[in-house]
Amino acid sequence: MSTTLDGWFAREILVHEQALERYLRRRWPHPEEVHDLRQDTYVRVYEAAGKALPSAPKSFLFATARNLMTDRLRRAKVVPIFTVGEIDDLNVLVEDVSPEREFSGRQALARLAESFDRLPDRCREAVWLRRVEGLAQKAVAEQMGVSEKTVEKHLAKGMRLMAAWYYGGEVAEPASPAHAADDDEDERARQQAD
């Protein structure tokens, strides 16, 4: 089958190479990526033809190229999520958002911030460093002066307390300062023993 597929590909697809390249150069804003686009188009066409040969190969080739460009543009528009204090700071116009939905979103954000503020100090620090700043667990442990296992415990406890407050409205009682210090003292004693 692969030899027949290879022959079909050479006869029906590769003969349009120059036309495909001109098409991509006219439509794609980054000329340095045209070669990669062409190759990706060929891969998609070849894989699809392996399942079933298209009845109009030239049209299929150009439709595949167009869809590939659309996919790449869509992916390029995805933006990373970063910390923003206020929704208004995003400077984004969102259409079709009702005042009720906006109010509800603001309430949820305020409730999440309140649940974070209720965490014990060490839990709050671990959650902030790991989940907001995106530090690796090892880096969080080094910055806090504790083991990775202790960071795991702080994260688990912090997430559990935040979820309990956020979803259930339960008051997340912060651990007493003595109890929080006990965790760190236990950790220091284990490190000295090693």
C-alpha positions as a LaTeX table, in Angstrom:
\begin{tabular}{lrrr}
\hline
Residue & $x$ (\AA) & $y$ (\AA) & $z$ (\AA) \\
\hline
Met1 & 0.00 & 0.00 & 0.00 \\
Ser2 & 2.81 & 2.45 & 0.83 \\
Thr3 & 4.33 & 2.21 & $-2.65$ \\
Thr4 & 0.94 & 2.96 & $-4.22$ \\
Leu5 & 0.41 & 5.76 & $-1.72$ \\
Asp6 & 3.89 & 7.13 & $-2.47$ \\
Gly7 & 3.17 & 7.02 & $-6.20$ \\
Trp8 & $-0.19$ & 8.74 & $-5.74$ \\
Phe9 & 1.44 & 11.38 & $-3.54$ \\
Ala10 & 4.12 & 12.13 & $-6.12$ \\
Arg11 & 1.62 & 12.23 & $-9.02$ \\
Glu12 & $-1.21$ & 14.14 & $-7.36$ \\
Ile13 & 0.36 & 16.28 & $-4.62$ \\
Leu14 & 4.05 & 17.00 & $-5.23$ \\
Val15 & 3.29 & 18.33 & $-8.72$ \\
His16 & 1.67 & 21.34 & $-7.01$ \\
Glu17 & 4.71 & 22.20 & $-4.89$ \\
Gln18 & 5.45 & 25.58 & $-6.54$ \\
Ala19 & 1.80 & 26.62 & $-6.48$ \\
Leu20 & 1.55 & 25.62 & $-2.81$ \\
Glu21 & 4.67 & 27.59 & $-1.94$ \\
Arg22 & 3.37 & 30.70 & $-3.74$ \\
Tyr23 & 0.02 & 30.31 & $-1.95$ \\
Leu24 & 1.71 & 30.05 & 1.46 \\
Arg25 & 4.04 & 33.01 & 0.78 \\
Arg26 & 1.07 & 35.21 & $-0.21$ \\
Arg27 & $-1.02$ & 34.27 & 2.81 \\
Trp28 & 1.39 & 33.62 & 5.68 \\
Pro29 & 2.92 & 36.72 & 7.36 \\
His30 & 6.17 & 34.97 & 8.42 \\
Pro31 & 8.19 & 34.02 & 5.31 \\
Glu32 & 10.74 & 32.08 & 7.38 \\
Glu33 & 8.00 & 29.60 & 8.36 \\
Val34 & 6.76 & 28.82 & 4.83 \\
His35 & 9.03 & 25.78 & 4.43 \\
Asp36 & 7.76 & 24.29 & 7.72 \\
Leu37 & 4.15 & 25.00 & 6.76 \\
Arg38 & 4.63 & 23.26 & 3.43 \\
Gln39 & 6.15 & 20.20 & 5.10 \\
Asp40 & 3.41 & 20.08 & 7.75 \\
Thr41 & 0.81 & 20.31 & 4.99 \\
Tyr42 & 2.42 & 17.38 & 3.19 \\
Val43 & 2.43 & 15.33 & 6.39 \\
Arg44 & $-1.26$ & 15.99 & 7.01 \\
Val45 & $-2.21$ & 15.18 & 3.43 \\
Tyr46 & $-0.13$ & 11.99 & 3.39 \\
Glu47 & $-1.60$ & 10.78 & 6.70 \\
Ala48 & $-5.15$ & 11.52 & 5.56 \\
Ala49 & $-4.56$ & 9.80 & 2.21 \\
Gly50 & $-3.32$ & 6.74 & 4.09 \\
Lys51 & $-6.87$ & 6.37 & 5.43 \\
Ala52 & $-8.74$ & 7.33 & 2.26 \\
Leu53 & $-7.59$ & 8.96 & $-0.97$ \\
Pro54 & $-9.29$ & 12.34 & $-1.50$ \\
Ser55 & $-11.38$ & 12.64 & $-4.66$ \\
Ala56 & $-9.98$ & 16.12 & $-5.45$ \\
Pro57 & $-6.31$ & 16.01 & $-4.40$ \\
Lys58 & $-5.37$ & 19.59 & $-5.39$ \\
Ser59 & $-8.34$ & 21.09 & $-3.55$ \\
Phe60 & $-7.62$ & 18.87 & $-0.57$ \\
Leu61 & $-3.98$ & 20.03 & $-0.54$ \\
Phe62 & $-4.87$ & 23.72 & $-0.47$ \\
Ala63 & $-7.70$ & 23.24 & 2.03 \\
Thr64 & $-5.26$ & 21.41 & 4.30 \\
Ala65 & $-2.74$ & 24.26 & 4.00 \\
Arg66 & $-5.45$ & 26.81 & 4.82 \\
Asn67 & $-6.60$ & 24.80 & 7.85 \\
Leu68 & $-3.02$ & 24.46 & 9.07 \\
Met69 & $-2.50$ & 28.22 & 8.87 \\
Thr70 & $-5.76$ & 28.77 & 10.74 \\
Asp71 & $-4.67$ & 26.36 & 13.48 \\
Arg72 & $-1.34$ & 28.14 & 13.86 \\
Leu73 & $-3.00$ & 31.55 & 14.07 \\
Arg74 & $-5.43$ & 30.25 & 16.67 \\
Arg75 & $-2.59$ & 28.85 & 18.77 \\
Ala76 & $-0.66$ & 32.12 & 18.47 \\
Lys77 & $-3.59$ & 34.01 & 19.96 \\
Val78 & $-3.59$ & 31.93 & 23.14 \\
Val79 & $-2.08$ & 34.08 & 25.87 \\
Pro80 & $-0.47$ & 32.89 & 29.08 \\
Ile81 & $-2.32$ & 33.35 & 32.35 \\
Phe82 & $-0.61$ & 35.66 & 34.77 \\
Thr83 & $-1.48$ & 37.29 & 38.05 \\
Val84 & $-3.70$ & 40.35 & 37.79 \\
Gly85 & $-4.96$ & 42.23 & 40.82 \\
Glu86 & $-8.08$ & 43.59 & 39.18 \\
Ile87 & $-10.02$ & 42.26 & 36.22 \\
Asp88 & $-10.10$ & 45.80 & 34.80 \\
Asp89 & $-6.28$ & 45.76 & 34.62 \\
Leu90 & $-6.48$ & 43.18 & 31.84 \\
Asn91 & $-7.66$ & 45.89 & 29.45 \\
Val92 & $-9.75$ & 43.41 & 27.51 \\
Leu93 & $-13.12$ & 44.14 & 25.99 \\
Val94 & $-15.44$ & 41.23 & 26.57 \\
Glu95 & $-18.69$ & 41.28 & 24.70 \\
Asp96 & $-21.83$ & 39.46 & 25.74 \\
Val97 & $-20.99$ & 39.52 & 29.44 \\
Ser98 & $-24.02$ & 40.46 & 31.42 \\
Pro99 & $-23.69$ & 42.67 & 34.50 \\
Glu100 & $-24.86$ & 39.72 & 36.60 \\
Arg101 & $-22.13$ & 37.47 & 35.22 \\
Glu102 & $-19.47$ & 40.14 & 35.75 \\
Phe103 & $-20.66$ & 40.67 & 39.32 \\
Ser104 & $-20.65$ & 36.94 & 39.94 \\
Gly105 & $-17.09$ & 36.67 & 38.62 \\
Arg106 & $-15.94$ & 39.51 & 40.84 \\
Gln107 & $-17.58$ & 37.85 & 43.84 \\
Ala108 & $-15.84$ & 34.54 & 43.07 \\
Leu109 & $-12.48$ & 36.30 & 42.75 \\
Ala110 & $-13.01$ & 38.15 & 46.03 \\
Arg111 & $-14.01$ & 34.90 & 47.75 \\
Leu112 & $-10.89$ & 33.17 & 46.42 \\
Ala113 & $-8.69$ & 36.03 & 47.64 \\
Glu114 & $-10.38$ & 35.88 & 51.05 \\
Ser115 & $-9.83$ & 32.13 & 51.30 \\
Phe116 & $-6.15$ & 32.67 & 50.44 \\
Asp117 & $-5.81$ & 35.41 & 53.07 \\
Arg118 & $-7.23$ & 33.08 & 55.75 \\
Leu119 & $-4.44$ & 30.52 & 55.30 \\
Pro120 & $-1.79$ & 30.08 & 57.98 \\
Asp121 & 1.35 & 32.05 & 57.11 \\
Arg122 & 3.54 & 29.14 & 56.03 \\
Cys123 & 0.75 & 27.53 & 53.98 \\
Arg124 & 0.01 & 30.86 & 52.31 \\
Glu125 & 3.70 & 31.33 & 51.47 \\
Ala126 & 4.00 & 27.81 & 50.01 \\
Val127 & 0.79 & 28.17 & 47.96 \\
Trp128 & 1.86 & 31.59 & 46.66 \\
Leu129 & 5.35 & 30.49 & 45.65 \\
Arg130 & 4.25 & 27.22 & 44.04 \\
Arg131 & 0.86 & 28.05 & 42.47 \\
Val132 & 1.11 & 31.76 & 41.70 \\
Glu133 & 4.80 & 32.37 & 41.07 \\
Gly134 & 5.18 & 28.91 & 39.54 \\
Leu135 & 8.38 & 27.96 & 41.33 \\
Ala136 & 9.42 & 24.32 & 41.34 \\
Gln137 & 8.77 & 22.47 & 44.58 \\
Lys138 & 12.50 & 22.21 & 45.24 \\
Ala139 & 12.93 & 25.98 & 44.82 \\
Val140 & 10.02 & 26.63 & 47.18 \\
Ala141 & 11.60 & 24.32 & 49.76 \\
Glu142 & 14.94 & 26.11 & 49.48 \\
Gln143 & 13.35 & 29.56 & 49.73 \\
Met144 & 11.28 & 28.55 & 52.77 \\
Gly145 & 14.16 & 26.67 & 54.38 \\
Val146 & 12.22 & 23.40 & 54.69 \\
Ser147 & 12.17 & 20.03 & 52.95 \\
Glu148 & 10.16 & 19.26 & 49.86 \\
Lys149 & 7.98 & 16.97 & 51.95 \\
Thr150 & 7.07 & 19.90 & 54.21 \\
Val151 & 6.26 & 22.00 & 51.15 \\
Glu152 & 3.94 & 19.20 & 49.97 \\
Lys153 & 2.21 & 19.19 & 53.37 \\
His154 & 1.81 & 22.98 & 53.35 \\
Leu155 & 0.42 & 22.88 & 49.80 \\
Ala156 & $-2.02$ & 20.08 & 50.56 \\
Lys157 & $-3.20$ & 21.78 & 53.74 \\
Gly158 & $-3.45$ & 25.16 & 52.03 \\
Met159 & $-5.44$ & 23.85 & 49.08 \\
Arg160 & $-7.72$ & 21.86 & 51.40 \\
Leu161 & $-8.41$ & 24.91 & 53.61 \\
Met162 & $-8.97$ & 27.19 & 50.62 \\
Ala163 & $-11.40$ & 24.73 & 49.03 \\
Ala164 & $-13.26$ & 24.29 & 52.32 \\
Trp165 & $-13.71$ & 28.03 & 52.69 \\
Tyr166 & $-14.38$ & 28.77 & 49.02 \\
Tyr167 & $-16.92$ & 26.01 & 48.42 \\
Gly168 & $-18.38$ & 25.46 & 51.84 \\
Gly169 & $-17.96$ & 28.79 & 53.52 \\
Glu170 & $-16.38$ & 27.01 & 56.44 \\
Val171 & $-14.10$ & 29.24 & 58.40 \\
Ala172 & $-10.64$ & 27.95 & 57.84 \\
Glu173 & $-9.15$ & 28.34 & 61.27 \\
Pro174 & $-5.51$ & 29.23 & 60.91 \\
Ala175 & $-3.24$ & 27.00 & 62.90 \\
Ser176 & $-1.99$ & 28.55 & 66.07 \\
Pro177 & 1.47 & 30.09 & 65.71 \\
Ala178 & 2.80 & 27.39 & 68.03 \\
His179 & 1.34 & 24.63 & 65.81 \\
Ala180 & 2.80 & 26.19 & 62.65 \\
Ala181 & 6.16 & 26.52 & 64.37 \\
Asp182 & 5.95 & 22.85 & 65.42 \\
Asp183 & 5.89 & 21.76 & 61.77 \\
Asp184 & 9.00 & 23.80 & 61.04 \\
Glu185 & 10.77 & 22.68 & 64.24 \\
Asp186 & 10.05 & 19.04 & 63.38 \\
Glu187 & 11.50 & 19.73 & 59.97 \\
Arg188 & 14.66 & 21.35 & 61.37 \\
Ala189 & 15.15 & 18.45 & 63.80 \\
Arg190 & 14.87 & 15.93 & 60.92 \\
Gln191 & 17.37 & 17.89 & 58.85 \\
Gln192 & 19.87 & 18.05 & 61.73 \\
Ala193 & 19.50 & 14.30 & 62.30 \\
Asp194 & 20.44 & 13.68 & 58.64 \\
\hline
\end{tabular}
